[in-house]
Amino acid sequence: MQPDPAFTFVLFGGTGDLSMRKILPALFAAHRSGKLHAEGKILCLAQQAMDRVAFLESVRARIAVRDAPADPAWDGFLARIDYLQIDAFDVATYQSLAAHLEQASGVRVFYLATAPALFEPICAHLFACGIDLAQARVVLEKPLGTDLASSRKINDAVARVFAENQIYRIDHYLGKESVQNLMALRFANSLFEPLWRRESIAHVQLTIAEELGVEGRGAFYDATGALRDMVQNHLLQLLCMVAMEPPTSFDADAVRDEKLRVLRALKPLSPFDAEQKAVRGQYGSGAIRSSAVAGFLEEPGIAPGSRTETFVALQAEINNWRWAGVPFFLRTGKRLPQRTAEIVITFRPVPHAILPMPPGLASDVANRLVIKLQPEESIQLHCLGKQPGDGMHLQPVVLDLALDKASTRPRAEAYERLLLDAIRGNLALFVRRDEQEAAWKWVEPLLTAWDNSSLPPKSYAAGTWGPASSSALLYRAGFAWPEER
């Protein structure tokens, strides 16, 4: 099968960590599986002075694809790649790019794997040097700003060159197989949709946990924090996927209209909520997998006495008929005991229990749908069944919806899927501007409250699940995090 269309993939920041760790490996995976058009080309741009041969040697040395250089598809993939030196701030250097693109055919995709401060000059110089952008697409990496005003400034700058339907704001969590399977479970089956509402669901938990610390990005993270880095984008997008109404179709705007309605229905956060329904933490020294690690304030690049949060837990509420009264608990943090991302939907208990619960088993251990996003992807339905033997004794059982085993087709990684969508012009899994602004509007009161607070973030030891107040947040509502059940 010859995929359509032909394309030129222009990668700004081509020598950067994101390009080598995620983008080029994703394009290699698509090439190896035959999903890229034979005439598709990849043009990497960066400031470093080197020729194509030197750049390809750098790719061979750095690309994060296991055994890729030994793969028979490797040489064919490298044949697609070219390199140009370019200064993002110097419009004169864009002339070589313009000349290169004049010889290229097919769709043009500009991927801005750079700091957001470069988005405005890059877009302006692409326009100024006369490159045909009428059918082009531009992919923007997060973070887009640090608050609503800065986000609008960046989006305004990009919008002066590209129309909204040409702008692909990427959130790689939306490309994960299990997130899309969540939509399939809800909207392709009659089993779950009647239960997907306040009458049947007690609460919802969304967790993105990281073992890693700031990993050499201390200065960046100190100016960002967990609320901006993870909650405003990844966690709120996951919340939208769980809570959205059924769209009229899988058309891009139909899906994104429903996500926007969820964001606009979120109950605004008040100063009281900042104290009672939100927890911010900062990791201290501790141990990860039995290895000692430094605290956040000892990390390189962190300002002395920094109050930047590395952990956030908060309770959100959605003011609509489907979800009124159902708490959504969001949690993310660095230096937690394990790397995991999951959505846990806990259903209400049966109205009248005729069978006793097993001793020591919490009532909300059963009747849960657990959607794991990483490190492995799975969907499991936790329920109660009968123990073998005499008597009617219950035990927890798990129905493993092993979607990875239900098909022999290979599973694409999130970046691979999203890059192919950008090449093919499918916007459904990318974030629209009004979605992004609605998310910023919701988190801004919390940012303001924390900036104005005299209290520092609550400390937690590296290798633990965050401050004790995170557990108390759920305890007050009568619930617990999965590791505490």
N, C-alpha and C positions, 0 to 999 in steps of 0.2 A: 504494500500500500504506500503510495506516495503522498505524504501529508501536504496540505495546502495551508498557508501560502509560502512562497519563497520569502526570505526576510534578510535584513541586515540588523543585527543586534549590536547596538553601540553601547559599550559599557564604560561609563565614566567611573574613575576610581578603580581601574582595572588591575592595579598592583596591590590593592588594599586587602585587608584581612577578610572582609565579607565576600569579596569577589573570589578569593582563593578557597575559602572555607565552605561557601554555600552556592554561589551563583555559577561558577564554572563547573563544579562537580554536578550540579543539577542539569546543566546543559549537556555535559558529557553523558549522564544517564539517559537523557532524552535521545541523544545521538545514537548511543549503543542499542537502544530499543527500537530504532528506526522511526522515531516520531518527528525528526527534523527533516525539512525539505532538503533535497540533495544540493540545492543552490543556496541554502542558508549560510550566511557568513557571520562571524563574530569579530567585532572590531573593539579592541581594548584600548582605552585612553588613560594616560597618567602623565605626571610631570617629569618622571624620571627619564633621563636621556639614555636610550638603548635602542637597538634595532630589533627586528622581529625575531632573529635567531636567539638573541640574548633573553628576550622576553619569554620565548617558548622554553628555554632552559629554566627560567625562573618558575614557570608553570609546572614543569616536570618535577622540580624540587619541592614545590610548596603545596600543590593541589591535594586536597584532603579526600581522595578517592582510593580506597584500599585496593591495592594491586592494579590500579589503573594503568601505569606504564607497561605492565605485562599483558594488558588486555589487547586482543587483536584489533579492537575498534579505536585504540588510542591514536594511532598515526592518522587515521581518517579524521578524527576530531581535531587534532592539532592543525590539520590542513585547512580547517575552516577559519582559523584564528589569525588575525593580523594585529599590529600594534602601531599606535601613533603617539608621539609626545605632544602634549597639549597643556597650556596654562589656562586654567578655568577662568582667570580674570583678564586674560589678554585676547581680545577679539581677533587680532591678527593671526594667532596660531590656529584659529578655527578654519582658516582657508584650506589647509591641507585636508581637514575633515570634509569640507564641502566638495573638494575635488574628488576625494575618495568615494563619496556617496553618489556623485554624478555617474560613476561607472557601475553602481550597484543596482540590483533589481529587487522588486518585491517590497514588502512592508518594512517600515523603519521603526524600530523600537529603541528608544533611548532610556537606558537604565541608569539612574543617578544614585550610585552606591557611594555617595560622598556625604560630608557634613551638610546639614540643611542650609548653612550659610552660603553654600555654593549653588543652591538651586536657582536663585534669582539671576546671578551672572551667567550661568550656563544657559538657561532658557533665553535670556536676552541676546546672548551672542549667537546662539543657534539661529535666531530670527535675523539678527543683523547681518550675518554673513551670507544670507540668501538661500539657505537650505530649504528645500520644499518640505514643509511640515503639514500640509493639508491632510494627509492620510497617516501621519506619524502617530506614535503612542509614546508617552513618557511614564516611566515607572518611578515612583517616589518611595524611598525608604523612610522609616520612622527614625527619630522623632520629628514630627512636623511642628516645631515650636516648643515653647516651654509653658505657654498659657494660651488663652483664647486669642488675645491680641496678636501675639507673635505668630500663631498658626494662621490667622487671617492674613497677615502680612506676606507670609510665604505663599499661601494659596493665591493671593491677589497677583503676586509676581508671576507665578506659573500660568495663571489664567490669562495674563496679557498676551501669551504666546500660544497656549493650547486651550482648546475647548474642553469643557468638563468631561465629555464622552471620550476624550483622548487621554485623560489623566487616570493612572492606575496606582492608587495608594495601597501599598502592599502590607498585609498583615499575615505572616506565614501560618499562624494558627488556623486561619480559615481554609488553608490548603490541605490540612491534615485529613486523612481518610476517615478517621473516626468522627470528626466534626461533620463531615458531609453525610456519613452514615446516620448521624443523629437526625438529619433532615429526612433521610429515606425512611427511618423508623417511624417518624412522626407522620409524614405526609404521604407515605405509600402503603400504610397498613391501618386497618380499622381497629386494631387491638389497643394501641397506645393513645390515640387522639382523644377518645372520650375520657381518659384518665388524666389528661394533660391540663389540669386546672386546679383551682383552689380547693374544690370539694374532695379531691383525691390526694393532693400533694401537700405534705406537712412543711417541708422546707427544701431548699436547694443549696448545695455547696459547690463552689468553684475554686480549685487550688492550682497554683503554679508554683512549685517549689524547686529551688536550685541548691545544689551542693556548693557550687563555686562562689567565690567572693567577687571582688571587682576585677581580678585578673588583668592587672596592668592598665586598667582604664579608670584609675582613681579620680583624676581630674574631671573626666566626663561624668562619671557617676555621682561625684560629689555635687555637681551642678544640676543633677537630674533627679535622682531618688526613685524609689520603687513606685510611688504613686504615678509619676509621669511615665516611667519606663515600662510599667507592666499593667497598671490598672486602667489608665485612660484608654488604652488600645486593646491589648490582648484580652484582658478579663471582661471588659465591657462588650467586646465583640462576641465572646463566648456566651455571655448573659443574653445577648440579643438572639443568638441562635437557639438557645433554650426556650426563650419566652415569646418569640415572635408569633404572630398569627399566621395561619396558612396563606402564602401568597397566591395570587391568581394564576401564576405560572412561574417557571424558573427563569423568566426574563430578568435581566440584571436589575432594572429599576423596580420591578415588582418585588424582588427579594429585598432590595435595599430600602424601599418604602416601608416595609414591615419592620425592618430593624430600626429605622428612624422613629417609628411610632413607639417602640419600646423605650428608646432613649428619652424621648419626650415625656413618657409616662413615669419615668423614675421620680420618686418623691424627692424634692430638693433637699439638700443637706443644710442643716442649720448649725449655728455655733453649739447648740446643745448636742446635736448628733456627732459633732467633732469630738466631744468629750465622752459621750455614752455609747455611740454606735460605731466608733472607729478606733483602731489601735495602730500606733506607729512604733516601730522598734528599730534597734540598731544592734548589730551583732558585736559581741566582745570576743575575746580569745576563747578557744575551746579546741575540740577535736572533731575531725571528719574522717570516718573510716580508720580510727585509731591513730591518725596523724595529727599532731598539734598544728593549729593554724592561728594566725594573728587576728586581733580584733580590727574592726573597721577603721578606727582612729589610728592604728599603727600601719595601715596600708599605704604604699607610696602614692603621693598625689592628693592625699586627703588633708584638708585644712585642719589645723589644731582646733579642737573643740567643736568640730562639725556637728550639726544637728540634722544632717541628711538621714532620712529613713531608709533602711535596707529591708524592712518588713512592714507590710500593711495587712490588716484584717478589718473588714467593715461589713456592716449589715445594710443591705439595700432593700427598698420596697418599690413595687410597681403599682401605680394607682390606675388600675383598670379592672374590669369585671372578671377577667380570667384569673388574675393573680392577687387580687385584694386580700391582704392579710397573710400572704405567704412570704416569709423572710428569705432573701437571697444573701448568703454569706460568701464574701470574696476574700481570698487570702493569697498572698505571694510573699516570697522572702528569699534572701541569699543566705548561704551557710546553714541550710537546714539539713536534716539527717540524710535525705535522699533526693535525687532528682525525679520529680514526678509532676504530671499535670493530669487532672481528672475533674470530671463533673459527676457529682453524686446527687441523684434525685431520690428523696426519701418519701415514700407514700405513707398515707395515714394508716394507723393500725385498724384491724377489723373492728366493727362497732361493738361486737359482743364476742369475747373469746371463750369458746367452749372447751378449748384444750389448753392446759397449763404451759407456760413458757419454760424452756429448759433452765435449770438453776444457773444464775450468774450471767444469763444472756440478756443484754439490753434490748428493749422493745423495738428500737429502730435499727437493729442489725439486719433484720429481715425486711422484705418489702422495699428494696432499694434497687435502683438502676444505676450502675456505675460505668461511666464512659471514660476509659483511660486513653489519654492522648500521647503520653510519653512516660518512660522510654519505650515501652511497647504500646501498641494500639489494640484495644479490645473493648467489647461491650458485654457486661455481665448483669444478669438479673438475679438478685439475692432474694431468696424466699425461704419458707419453712416446709419441711417434709417430714414424713414419719421415719423414726428410727427402725431399723430391722429388728425383729424379735417380738416378744409378747408385749401387750399393752400398747397404748396410744401415746407414745412419747415423741416429741418433736425435736428436730435438729435442723440447723441451718444448711441449706443446699444452694448451689449456684448453677444457674443455667447460663452456660457460656455461649454467647452468640458469636461463634468463631467465624467472623466474616472473612478473615484472612484464609481460612481453610475451605470456605464455601466456593472459592473460585481459584482456578489455576493461573489466572492472569496475574502478572507481577504488580505489586503495589508501588505506586510512584510516591516519592517523597514530596513534602509540601512545596518546596521551592520549585521542583521540577514541574508540578502541576500548574502552579501559578505562572511560571514563565511561559509555559505553553499556552495558557489562557491569554496572556498578554500578546503573544505572537498571533494568536487566532482571533483576537478582538473580543474576548468574552470578559465582561466587567462584573459578572455576578458575584465573584469572590473577592472583589476589591472594594475599598471603602470610599463612599461618596463624600463630598465636601460637607454637606449638611449633617451627615452622620458624625463626622469628626468634630464639627463645631458643637453639636449637641453633647458629645462626650466631654469636651472641654468645659462646657457650661456646668455640667453636673459636678465635675471634680474641683472646679475652681474655688468654691466656698471652703472646701476642706484644705486646699493649699493655703488659702488666705488665713484660715483659723490657725493652722500649724505655724505659719510664718509669724503670726502675732502672739503666739502662746509663749509664755515664759518657761514652760515645762519642756525639758529635752525628751527625745525618744526614749522609750523604755528599753533597757538593756536586756539582751538574751545571749546566752552562751552559744557560740558556734557549735553546730551538731545537735541542737535542740530544735523544737518546733515553734520557736518564737517566745515572746513574753507570756507570762501567766495570764495577763489580761486578755489575750486572744482566746484562751479557753473559757475565761469568765464571760466573754461576750456571748458565746453560745450557751453557756450554762444558764445565764439569766433568761434565755428564751426556752430552756428545757431541752437543749440538744447538745451534741458533742461532735468534735472533729473525728474523722475515721480512726485515727491512731489511738483515740481515747475511749473508744467503745469497749 
